[in-house]
Amino acid sequence: MITLTYQYKLKVNRQQEREIIHILDVGKSVYNYALSERKDWLNSRKCLADRCS
């Protein structure tokens, strides 16, 4: 199987660059919040060795 990849170079102005950076920052924040929620959920369901039977 052959996989082709392409690289594109975007030519954006300063306003577009700021908007792209903002969108990426929001996505990063959402991902980190969801990851934190998942870790908290998993930690709340851990079974400690002395409490499991």
Stockholm file with secondary structure:
# STOCKHOLM 1.0

chainA/1-53         MITLTYQYKLKVNRQQEREIIHILDVGKSVYNYALSERKDWLNSRKCLADRCS
#=GR chainA/1-53 SS CCCCCCCCCCCCCHHHHHHHHHHHHHHHHHHHHHHHHHHHHHHHTCCCTTTCC
#=GC SS_cons        CCCCCCCCCCCCCHHHHHHHHHHHHHHHHHHHHHHHHHHHHHHHTCCCTTTCC
//
